[in-house]
């Protein structure tokens, strides 16, 4: 009998997976959402917010890396949550990820339309939303190796742009270039460092969480990676360094060079800083780079979510049709559904793009906390599950250090951020939208579980390989 659900190809090589992890750490959240964070959290508050969440991301990836090297499969989050915690919890995490990330996809598309609208102001943003959607659809209907190759070069462009930006920013701070002379710490004053107090920093962390969403693509890609036990840990181990350089470093430089009240979603600090440096056409060049980044991130979202839908389908958590894979290893139905849901971006036809962008990133950031919470909780339960099934923690090929302290602390921090988000009138609307969806996922998940529709993933081959390797050694 023909198998439509188990034909994903391991076509991603070491260089692909490394650049995927780099590309996942440079996206819309850095180029556009950071403008909103700097304007609200302040010149010093913004890099602090990115650093705190960056530390969470580091431990998140360590935990996911530990589980994914043991069990490298597509749709890692939902499978791990369902297997190590509870099938219903896996259903909730999986569908929360799908719906939530399609909002993020919508934000990527909206961001791209905002950039293009600056070049072609006479064309409605909705037209650009459709064009970008068709472009990323085409990229995702090619085989996975071609996808990895495209992301490899996209990521290269983004890395080169950030490195140039960092160099120019540092030279401006010391007055080597630009007309401002020596800037130093002059833009850090009592009004600019925390304009809305430290509470403003905490409230902006939901947007920062959304900024980092996508860095986990490397874990989702483990199911289609050659030698995942070697290549996935290699990519994960360098993530924190990239976070410090690309996110915290560049946001700190924006706060030092560009006055915080001159930065916003539409007036991003990257183009603004290069413009202040007196580089001809700097704003145009930077906006082109940002546009490339937006297309790259949207491409990654569709890739990641379509593979998650394949996993949900195999576990009875999504329709069987979404698990079908064509001869090139592409889950076409899943790709089309994700892109269709991402057309939430078309509401820019009725509301200004910058407002839509902030709405989508806030909602996606709040619900993204459940994805991370589920991943941390899964990791906390994973080692107990492994030992109970005859495995040996010491034989894992990749492990988080000082377990379980970082995992528990990160769980507490996520809960605290969620509470602050609910309390604040400025971010409460994301709770009002996100919570009813979670209740709906829970009700549907319970019904499917009671009917016996939720299937346990096939973990036995991975567990047997682990146990046999232990016995040999």
C-alpha positions, 0 to 999 in steps of 0.5 A: 500500500502506498504511504503518503505520510512518511516520505519526508526526505533527509535532504538538508546538509550540515551547512544548510542546518547551520545557516537555517539556525542563523537565519532563524535568529535574524528576522522581522522581529529584529528588523521591524519589531525591535523598533517598537520595543526600543520606542516603548522599553527604551534605549537600555530597556530594549537590549535588556528585554532581548537579553532576558528572552535570549537566555530563555531561548538558549535554554529552550534550544538546549532542551529541544536539542536534547530531545531532538537528537534522541528522537529527530522527527518533524513536528517536534514540539507537538510530538514531544508535548504529547508523548512526554506530558499528555496527548491532549497537551500535545494537541493543544500545543500543536494547534496553538503553534499552527494558528499562532505561527500563521499570525506570525506569517501574516506579520511577515507578509505585512512587514514586507508589504510595508517595505514595498509600499515605501518604494511604490506608494501608489500600490495598495499594501494588499497587492504586495501581500498577495505577491509575497504570498505567491513567491513563498508558495513557489519556494515551498513547493520545490524539494527540501534541498532547494529550500535549504539552498535558498535559505542558505543564501538568504541567511548569508545576506542577512548575516552580512548586513548585520555585520556591516551595521554593527561595524558602522554603528560602533564607528559612529559611537566613537565619532569616526564616521557620521556628522554627529561626532563622538556619541558615546553614551549621550543617548542614554539619559534618565528619560531614554533608558527606561521611558516607561519604567521597568514594567515597560520592559517586561510588557515588551517581552511578549513582542520580543518572544515573537521576535525570537520565534523561528530560531527553533526551525533547526529542531523542526528540520532535524527530521529532514537533516542528514546525521541529525545527532551531529548537525543539530547540536552543532547548530544549537551550541552556537545560538547564544553567541548569535543572540548576543551579537545579532539581537542584543548587540544591534539593538543596543547600538540602535539605542546608543546612536538613534534617539529612542523616540525616533524609532518605530515599526515604520521608522526602523533603527537600522535604516535610520542609523545607516542614514545618519552615517551619511551612507548614500542610499543606506535606507534603500539598501537596508530596506531591501535587506529587510525585505529579503529577510521577511521573505526568508522568515515567511518561507521558514514559517511555512516550512516549519508549520507544514512539517508540524501538520504532517506530524499532527496528521500522523498522530490523529491530531489533524486530518489525514489529507494534511499528512500526504507527501508528494514524490519530492517530499513536499507536504503540498496540502499542509503548505497550502493550508498554512499559506491560506491561514497566513492571509490574515495579512489581507486585513491591511486592506482595511486597517493601516499595516503598522497597526496590523503588524503590532497586533499580530506580533503581540498576539503571536508573542503571547500565544508563543509563550505556550509553545515555549512553556510546552517545550520546557515542560516536555523537557522536564518530563523527558528524562523521567520518561526515558528512564521509565522506558529503560533508557539511560540519561548518561548515554544521550548524545546531547544534554542540557547542563545542571538539569532541571534548574534552568528548565524550572526557572524558565517555566516560572519566568514565562508564567510571570511574563504572561501574568504581566501581559494580562494585567496591563491594559496595553497588552491585555487584548492578546490574552482576550484573543488567545485564551478562547482559542486555547479553550477551544483546542482543549475541548476538541483535544479532550473529545478526540482523546476520549474517542481514542483518536489521538495516536501515540507517535512511533518512538520505539525505533528511537528508543530501541536504538538508544538502548541497544547502543547503551548495551553495546557500550 
